[in-house]
């Protein structure tokens, strides 16, 4: 990404930075919230991407403000406690204990009758 940004003309580079900022603004909150296994991409990744944009050195005032705003948003998302419905999600997503069945019981169930001879 860095090599590409330094070889483009000013207007092309500004457009790519705008697109990158729009992408980060859309994806970062969802990625940090993640799923039952936690964040899809950690805050460290997003912070590194945002600081890399600062390092480009050709940000307009609006782009600089957007990067700063996204860094503040990242700090808030990182420090905010999980909502009530997500705090207990990992336990709810745990697999059920596996039941072992003997081959006879399985074959009786698959044939349509129980071990007692009654239809299932």
Secondary structure, 3 states (H helix, E strand, C coil): CHHHHHHCCHHHHHHHHHHHHHHHHHHHHHHHHCECCECCCCHHHHHHHHHHHHHHCCCCHHHHHHHHHHHHHHHHHHHCCCCHHHHCHHHHCCCCCCCCCCHHHHHHHHCCECCCCCEC
